[in-house]
Amino acid sequence: MTTTSGLNGDINVSLWPLQNGILNFCGFKVLEPQISYGVAHVPQEARVEILKSWEKRLETIWDEKPIKFLPLQDFEGFSGGFSLKKEVEESLRESKYAPTVGQNLGKPLPPDSQVKA
């Protein structure tokens, strides 16, 4: 599991504040990101393929399932510092994967969430 963020870290961790803290928090359903690295530095043919890939995804984007976020009721309120409730943590203890990128509980990231590593 990668625990760093930024340019040299896991893009899932880098995107988490935007996806959860801004988009999900404001009520948006958040889809897996479409990421293309180094677009300005790849040959024109590669940029055309990137655009074709985006076009293909857009054809079925309405069928995609949003990224999973834990509901607010799974957290202690303001007085609890918005930590996961103990009973929620206990219910997740046996799971092989983290419930989300932001609440990883020291486990590997979920295979069905965000960018596939």
C-alpha positions as CSV (number, residue, x, y, z in Angstrom):
1,M,0.0,0.0,0.0
2,T,1.3,3.4,-0.9
3,T,1.0,5.9,1.9
4,T,2.5,9.0,0.3
5,S,0.7,11.5,-1.8
6,G,1.7,14.0,-4.4
7,L,3.5,13.6,-7.7
8,N,5.5,10.6,-6.6
9,G,2.7,8.9,-4.6
10,D,-0.6,7.1,-5.3
11,I,-2.9,9.2,-7.4
12,N,-5.9,7.8,-5.5
13,V,-4.6,9.4,-2.3
14,S,-3.8,12.7,-4.1
15,L,-7.4,12.9,-5.5
16,W,-9.2,11.9,-2.3
17,P,-9.5,15.4,-0.9
18,L,-11.1,16.7,-4.1
19,Q,-13.3,13.6,-4.6
20,N,-14.6,13.2,-1.1
21,G,-14.0,16.6,0.6
22,I,-15.4,18.7,-2.2
23,L,-17.5,16.8,-4.7
24,N,-19.0,14.0,-2.5
25,F,-19.5,16.5,0.4
26,C,-21.5,18.8,-1.9
27,G,-23.7,15.9,-3.0
28,F,-22.1,14.9,-6.3
29,K,-21.9,11.3,-7.4
30,V,-18.2,10.9,-8.2
31,L,-17.0,8.6,-11.0
32,E,-13.6,7.0,-11.4
33,P,-11.2,9.6,-12.9
34,Q,-10.0,9.5,-16.4
35,I,-6.3,10.2,-16.1
36,S,-3.8,10.7,-18.9
37,Y,-0.2,11.3,-17.9
38,G,2.2,13.6,-19.8
39,V,-0.2,14.6,-22.6
40,A,2.0,17.5,-23.6
41,H,5.0,15.2,-24.0
42,V,3.6,12.3,-25.9
43,P,3.4,12.0,-29.7
44,Q,0.3,13.2,-31.5
45,E,-0.8,9.6,-32.2
46,A,-0.8,9.0,-28.5
47,R,-2.9,12.1,-27.9
48,V,-5.4,10.9,-30.5
49,E,-5.7,7.5,-28.7
50,I,-6.3,9.3,-25.4
51,L,-9.1,11.3,-26.9
52,K,-10.6,8.1,-28.5
53,S,-10.4,6.4,-25.1
54,W,-12.3,9.4,-23.5
55,E,-14.9,9.3,-26.3
56,K,-15.4,5.6,-25.8
57,R,-15.9,6.1,-22.1
58,L,-18.4,8.9,-22.6
59,E,-20.6,6.5,-24.6
60,T,-21.4,4.5,-21.5
61,I,-20.6,6.9,-18.7
62,W,-24.2,6.9,-17.5
63,D,-23.9,3.2,-16.7
64,E,-20.9,3.7,-14.5
65,K,-21.2,3.2,-10.7
66,P,-19.9,6.0,-8.5
67,I,-17.0,5.7,-6.2
68,K,-18.1,4.4,-2.8
69,F,-17.8,6.7,0.2
70,L,-18.7,5.9,3.8
71,P,-22.0,7.7,4.8
72,L,-21.7,10.5,7.4
73,Q,-23.7,8.5,9.9
74,D,-20.7,6.2,10.2
75,F,-18.7,9.0,11.8
76,E,-18.7,10.7,15.2
77,G,-20.0,14.3,14.9
78,F,-18.1,17.5,15.6
79,S,-17.4,16.5,19.2
80,G,-15.9,13.2,18.0
81,G,-13.6,14.8,15.5
82,F,-15.3,13.1,12.7
83,S,-13.6,9.8,13.5
84,L,-15.1,6.5,12.4
85,K,-17.5,5.2,15.1
86,K,-16.0,2.3,17.0
87,E,-18.8,-0.1,15.9
88,V,-18.1,0.8,12.3
89,E,-14.4,0.1,12.7
90,E,-15.2,-3.2,14.4
91,S,-17.5,-4.2,11.6
92,L,-14.8,-3.5,9.0
93,R,-12.0,-5.3,11.0
94,E,-12.3,-8.6,9.1
95,S,-12.4,-7.1,5.7
96,K,-9.4,-7.7,3.5
97,Y,-9.5,-4.2,2.0
98,A,-9.9,-0.7,3.2
99,P,-13.5,0.6,3.0
100,T,-12.3,3.7,1.1
101,V,-9.0,5.5,0.2
102,G,-9.6,8.1,2.9
103,Q,-10.5,5.6,5.6
104,N,-7.8,2.9,4.8
105,L,-7.5,1.5,8.4
106,G,-4.0,0.4,7.4
107,K,-5.3,-2.0,4.8
108,P,-4.8,-2.2,1.0
109,L,-7.0,0.1,-1.1
110,P,-10.3,-1.4,-2.3
111,P,-9.9,-3.0,-5.8
112,D,-13.2,-1.5,-7.0
113,S,-12.6,2.1,-6.1
114,Q,-11.0,4.8,-8.1
115,V,-8.0,4.3,-10.3
116,K,-6.9,0.7,-10.8
117,A,-3.3,0.5,-9.8
